[in-house]
Amino acid sequence: MTDRGSGSVLDELGPAFAAHTHPADATPSPPWQPVSALLDASGDAWRTRTADVRAALERMAGGPVEERVAFATAHLGVVARILAPAFALAVVSSAVVPPDVWWQPAPGGMVPVSFAPPEPAAPGSLVDAVAGSVVPLVVDLTAAAAPTCPIAPAILLDNSASALNSSVTMLAAARPALAGRAADLADALLRRPPWTRAAPRVGAGFRRNSCCLIYRLSPGPPGPVCGDCVLRR
């Protein structure tokens, strides 16, 4: 069972931040699944997710979609929905969520997620608190996903960096007074592993170091690129 709980704060920020909550150590009922299942060394969970996303993209595009495009999209969809609500809670409430995250593998749209109740960040650095909560989960998910498809690891790393940058942009639009706090936290996180970007300043000038490949969904000539794409001039 899950409910909106602290998620009501996130719901006000927009669908990218919306989340459910479930009691600590609980087992939410199906169709909820633990995100930790994606850490399975066999890679079967990621292959299944990629196949589902690929089928949804092909329906949308009206034609074949490369496996690597579907894989990159599947990975971005999962890590963004973990990072965005966790990041927003840190900015808005100085709270961190445990890495006990559940999800529903919906084939299209925003992936539903559920967190255990957030906890106030311990005295000290909020950056340290966030870096020690869901960031390691994202790192582990990326490491588990990488062997399942022939794709450059840099693309997956940039997916999570892009998700943080997008979170700042959307949060600033929803709560302009928090724009500076959000940017400062994201900048500090992006200077640390796994990203270690030298000059990550988030916002309109942020650029990925690699392309997410989504532009390849368009048939014929290359389609429009994302706002933070390395291909954008």
C-alpha positions as CSV (number, residue, x, y, z in Angstrom):
1,M,0.0,0.0,0.0
2,T,1.2,3.5,-0.8
3,D,-0.2,7.0,-0.3
4,R,0.7,10.5,-1.1
5,G,2.0,11.3,2.4
6,S,4.9,13.7,2.0
7,G,4.3,13.3,-1.7
8,S,1.7,16.0,-1.4
9,V,4.5,18.6,-1.1
10,L,6.0,17.2,-4.3
11,D,2.7,17.0,-6.2
12,E,2.5,20.8,-6.0
13,L,5.7,21.1,-7.9
14,G,4.5,19.3,-11.0
15,P,4.3,15.7,-12.3
16,A,8.0,15.2,-12.7
17,F,8.3,15.5,-8.9
18,A,5.2,13.6,-7.8
19,A,5.7,10.6,-5.7
20,H,4.0,8.2,-3.4
21,T,5.2,7.1,0.1
22,H,5.1,3.8,1.8
23,P,5.9,2.8,5.4
24,A,9.5,1.9,6.1
25,D,10.2,-1.8,5.6
26,A,6.8,-2.2,3.9
27,T,6.1,-4.3,0.8
28,P,3.8,-2.3,-1.4
29,S,1.3,-4.3,-3.3
30,P,1.6,-5.1,-7.1
31,P,1.9,-3.5,-9.5
32,W,4.6,-1.9,-7.4
33,Q,8.0,-3.4,-7.7
34,P,11.3,-2.7,-5.8
35,V,13.7,-0.7,-7.9
36,S,16.4,-2.9,-6.4
37,A,15.2,-5.7,-8.8
38,L,16.9,-3.7,-11.5
39,L,20.2,-4.5,-9.8
40,D,19.9,-8.1,-10.7
41,A,23.2,-9.1,-12.2
42,S,21.5,-11.1,-15.0
43,G,20.3,-7.9,-16.5
44,D,16.9,-9.5,-17.3
45,A,14.9,-6.7,-15.6
46,W,16.6,-4.0,-17.7
47,R,16.1,-6.0,-20.9
48,T,12.4,-6.3,-20.1
49,R,12.2,-2.6,-19.4
50,T,14.0,-1.8,-22.6
51,A,11.7,-4.0,-24.6
52,D,8.6,-2.3,-23.1
53,V,9.9,1.1,-23.7
54,R,11.0,0.2,-27.3
55,A,7.5,-1.0,-28.1
56,A,6.0,2.2,-26.7
57,L,8.4,4.3,-28.7
58,E,7.7,2.4,-31.9
59,R,4.0,3.0,-31.5
60,M,4.7,6.7,-31.0
61,A,7.3,7.0,-33.8
62,G,5.3,4.8,-36.2
63,G,8.3,2.7,-37.1
64,P,11.4,0.8,-35.9
65,V,13.4,2.2,-33.0
66,E,17.0,1.2,-32.3
67,E,17.5,-0.9,-29.2
68,R,20.2,1.5,-27.9
69,V,17.8,4.4,-28.2
70,A,15.1,2.6,-26.3
71,F,17.7,1.5,-23.7
72,A,19.0,5.1,-23.1
73,T,15.4,6.3,-22.9
74,A,14.5,3.5,-20.4
75,H,17.5,4.3,-18.2
76,L,16.8,8.1,-18.3
77,G,13.2,7.5,-17.4
78,V,14.0,5.5,-14.3
79,V,16.9,7.6,-12.9
80,A,15.1,10.9,-13.5
81,R,12.1,9.8,-11.6
82,I,14.3,8.7,-8.7
83,L,16.5,11.8,-8.6
84,A,13.8,14.5,-9.2
85,P,11.6,13.9,-6.2
86,A,14.6,13.2,-3.9
87,F,16.3,16.3,-5.0
88,A,13.2,18.4,-4.6
89,L,12.6,17.2,-1.1
90,A,16.2,18.1,-0.2
91,V,15.8,21.6,-1.6
92,V,12.3,22.3,-0.2
93,S,12.4,20.5,3.1
94,S,16.1,19.7,3.8
95,A,15.0,16.1,3.9
96,V,16.5,13.0,2.4
97,V,14.8,9.8,1.4
98,P,16.2,6.3,2.1
99,P,17.2,4.2,-0.9
100,D,14.1,2.0,-0.4
101,V,12.4,3.0,-3.7
102,W,9.6,1.2,-5.5
103,W,8.2,1.8,-9.0
104,Q,5.6,0.7,-11.5
105,P,7.1,-0.2,-14.9
106,A,4.5,1.7,-16.9
107,P,5.3,1.5,-20.6
108,G,4.9,5.3,-21.3
109,G,4.7,8.6,-19.5
110,M,6.0,9.4,-16.0
111,V,7.1,6.3,-14.1
112,P,5.2,6.1,-10.8
113,V,7.6,6.0,-7.8
114,S,7.2,5.4,-4.1
115,F,9.7,6.3,-1.3
116,A,9.9,5.3,2.3
117,P,9.3,8.3,4.6
118,P,11.9,11.0,4.2
119,E,14.0,12.0,7.2
120,P,15.5,15.4,8.2
121,A,19.1,15.7,7.0
122,A,21.6,15.3,9.7
123,P,23.3,18.4,10.9
124,G,26.1,19.4,8.6
125,S,26.2,19.3,4.8
126,L,22.9,18.8,2.9
127,V,25.2,17.8,-0.1
128,D,26.6,15.0,2.0
129,A,23.2,13.8,3.0
130,V,21.8,13.7,-0.6
131,A,25.0,12.2,-1.9
132,G,24.7,9.4,0.6
133,S,21.0,8.6,0.0
134,V,19.7,7.9,-3.5
135,V,22.8,8.9,-5.5
136,P,24.5,5.5,-4.7
137,L,21.3,3.8,-5.8
138,V,21.4,5.6,-9.2
139,V,25.1,4.7,-9.5
140,D,24.3,1.0,-8.8
141,L,21.4,1.1,-11.2
142,T,23.6,2.5,-14.0
143,A,26.3,-0.1,-13.3
144,A,23.7,-2.9,-13.5
145,A,22.2,-1.5,-16.7
146,A,25.4,-0.8,-18.7
147,P,26.2,-4.5,-19.6
148,T,22.8,-5.2,-21.0
149,C,23.2,-3.0,-24.1
150,P,26.1,-1.8,-26.3
151,I,26.0,1.8,-25.4
152,A,28.7,4.2,-24.2
153,P,28.8,4.4,-20.4
154,A,29.2,8.2,-20.7
155,I,25.6,8.4,-22.1
156,L,24.2,6.8,-18.9
157,L,26.3,9.0,-16.7
158,D,25.1,12.0,-18.5
159,N,21.5,10.8,-18.2
160,S,21.7,11.3,-14.4
161,A,23.5,14.6,-14.7
162,S,20.8,15.8,-17.1
163,A,18.1,14.7,-14.7
164,L,19.6,16.8,-12.0
165,N,19.8,19.8,-14.3
166,S,16.2,19.3,-15.4
167,S,15.2,19.1,-11.8
168,V,16.7,22.5,-11.1
169,T,15.0,24.1,-14.1
170,M,11.6,22.7,-13.3
171,L,11.9,23.4,-9.5
172,A,12.9,27.0,-10.3
173,A,9.9,27.4,-12.5
174,A,7.6,26.1,-9.7
175,R,9.3,27.9,-6.8
176,P,11.3,30.8,-8.1
177,A,12.5,31.7,-4.6
178,L,14.3,28.3,-4.4
179,A,16.1,28.6,-7.7
180,G,19.4,29.6,-6.2
181,R,19.3,27.0,-3.5
182,A,18.4,24.3,-6.0
183,A,21.2,25.4,-8.4
184,D,23.8,25.5,-5.6
185,L,22.9,22.0,-4.4
186,A,22.9,20.5,-7.9
187,D,26.3,22.2,-8.7
188,A,27.8,20.8,-5.6
189,L,26.5,17.3,-6.3
190,L,27.8,17.4,-9.9
191,R,31.3,18.2,-8.7
192,R,31.3,14.9,-6.8
193,P,31.4,11.2,-8.0
194,P,30.0,9.8,-10.1
195,W,29.9,13.0,-12.1
196,T,33.0,15.1,-11.1
197,R,32.2,17.8,-13.6
198,A,34.7,20.6,-13.4
199,A,32.3,23.5,-14.2
200,P,28.8,22.1,-14.0
201,R,26.8,25.3,-13.5
202,V,23.3,24.2,-14.1
203,G,20.6,26.1,-15.9
204,A,20.2,27.2,-19.5
205,G,23.9,26.9,-20.2
206,F,24.3,23.4,-19.0
207,R,25.4,20.9,-21.6
208,R,25.8,17.1,-21.5
209,N,29.1,15.6,-22.5
210,S,27.3,13.0,-24.7
211,C,24.0,12.7,-26.5
212,C,21.0,10.9,-25.0
213,L,20.1,9.6,-28.6
214,I,16.5,10.6,-28.3
215,Y,16.8,12.7,-31.5
216,R,17.2,9.5,-33.4
217,L,13.5,8.8,-32.8
218,S,12.7,11.1,-35.8
219,P,12.7,9.3,-39.2
220,G,14.8,10.8,-42.0
221,P,17.1,13.7,-41.2
222,P,18.1,14.2,-37.5
223,G,15.3,15.6,-35.4
224,P,15.4,18.3,-32.8
225,V,17.9,17.8,-30.0
226,C,17.3,18.4,-26.3
227,G,18.0,21.7,-24.6
228,D,21.1,20.4,-22.9
229,C,22.4,18.2,-25.7
230,V,26.1,18.2,-26.6
231,L,25.0,18.5,-30.2
232,R,23.2,21.8,-29.6
233,R,25.1,24.8,-31.0
